[in-house]
Amino acid sequence: MTDAEQPGGTVPPPRDGDLPLPPASAPAAPAEGDLGDELAEAYWATYDGAAARTSLWTILGRLPGIGRRVLVLAWRADRRATAAVVVLQLVSATTASFGLLASVGVLQALFAQGATPDRVRSALPSLALVVGLLMARAVMDAGVTLFQERLTPTVRRLLETEFLQLTAGVALEAVDDATWSDDAHRAHDRGLYFAQQSIAQVLELASALMGLAGAASVLTYLHPLLLPLLIASVIPQGLASVRSARAQFLSQVRHSTLRRRMQIFSWLLLDEDAAAELRSSTAAAALLAEHQRLAVTIEREEARLGREAARTGLVGRAVGGLATGLTYAALAWMTIRGWLPLSSGGAAVLAVRTSQSALTRIVLATHHAYEYALWTSDLEAFLDQCRARLPRRTGRTLPSGVRVITVEDLTFTYPGQDARPALDGVSMRLAAGSTVAFVGANGSGKSTMSKLLAGLYVPDSGTIRWDGTDIMDVDAESIQAQVAMVLQDPVQWPLSAAANITISAGSITEAEPERAHLAAVESGAAPVIAGLPRQWATPLSRRFKTGRQLSGGNWAKFAVARGLYKKAPVLVLDEPTASMDPRAEHAVYRAVLRGQHRADRITVLISHRLASVVECDRIYVFHHGRIIEEGDHATLMRRGGEYAAMFTLQAAAYQPMAPHASEEPRP
């Protein structure tokens, strides 16, 4: 225990000598060369540009697994649409291959001996076949698009529903985890989006691969030497495409980092919470100047990226053009030597062009499919994490109502904290019909104890029994359903005034009118509701045109009303009136503690204002996770311990100060 914690101890003065004077001038942000580098990686940028930093062979090795994962995901969402997309994609690719072969027939007829009209007429059947195949392929591609558009929203809906069910249901310890929030936001904002998008990318990749395979088959049919020629022509084009794609990805990553740095100042200038201080401190000009400096830097960076993209594109197209020229030269040489008929040479040109186009699509789709698969895997890993951290389920539930809650030798330490336990050997007995108070300094364990009573946390050791039933033997949700908690910082639900009360009972559209009215009256929320433009139907949020925003004290009244409306056998009030004015606070305590006394309810009050706990049946004094005193107000005052000292200290603050000896008393 430190000197400050000892009775009569003093707080040591600050050591001014350890802190040097600040510099007279310093940049508000790092120098241009480090711009963005000092920012911690944002969750939305975790996998941006990952394909550009991964070897091509690694990506190719993972493609089969990526394809299987996406197909399984799609199959779970809509089997018929998935099957239709796969079949139509295959038929489309096959039709394209036959279209190339049919083109050979057209060219053979056109380049045959004879009069031009005769050659044109002989080409018409093959030409009609080509047109028919093109039309059939158009129908197949339209079908792929149709079923894909039906499939991807279904995937998104199912994944998002599962995501929200799991994240809303995980145990509170998971939410307290320092990394859980980032994981959750990353999975929601990026994982769900890219899981949906990955279907389109895998289908695009499959389509391009089948197109390349079809063109290669046609070339092999025309002449065996054309396949090696195709490979030789597409390798330079492929390498140029890979280089261009990687440069594009890395440019996007760099650009994103720069934008993030500037957005910090944009947020400061637009943030509603910062608006009052921004104006009172006249800081807007300084922030705008810094924003301008960053904007100029980004402008230069974008120009640099544009020059690099132009150079990369020029090199890529030059290499691709050279490879195409050599390919056409080889085809011409084969035609001149008589190894390849002229008509077959024309068809080979079409097949090579188709192959090069397909290769470009393959490179881009491969990069996207790989990165999207990383996001999808990240989402799946997070969902698995949530499944492993769901609240306890035993198949047993607590019976409705409780007569006695017994706590024996309870200990609890927050996950990831190596400090002293939040609760250490706590024991108590709570009986129905009684009002109980938890008091003590901040961090003494009061709120933690209430959350363990509500089943939100699992004790490390010790027991909590409801009428003899150990809470570890029943579903955690069955405990939570029987505890109404009113917290100091309540959620400001952007719902109607009525829904803001009935939500505690699991509904935002249905209400028991008399029960809701009574809760509003006892909590002091009734006059607030009566003054709203649409009363019970008024949305309590400025996001709606007819909505209203409440003050902190009025939100607290709604929080108390929620707790009362739930009519739970255990009511926990954790500093519920901290933001209320004295009259409102008095009305709440009169209603909850001295009003309609429920013989079947245990009321637990947590408060720093000890005057509000005077009439409680039992008061527990917490200190460093332990109960150091217990009893009613009179007993604890006679004992003269910690509670009596705190109460006397607070009471003295309300007594008029005696005039100083040198002051004359007022007449």
Helices and strands as residue ranges (DSSP letters): G 3-5, G 16-18, G 32-34, G 43-45, G 51-53, H 56-77, H 79-110, H 116-169, H 172-176, H 180-186, I 187-191, H 192-222, H 226-270, H 275-280, H 284-336, H 342-388, E 404-412, E 423-431, E 435-440, H 446-453, E 461-466, E 469-470, G 471-473, H 476-480, E 483-486, H 499-502, G 503-505, H 513-523, H 526-530, G 535-537, H 552-566, E 570-574, H 582-593, E 602-606, G 610-613, E 618-623, E 626-631, H 633-639, H 642-653
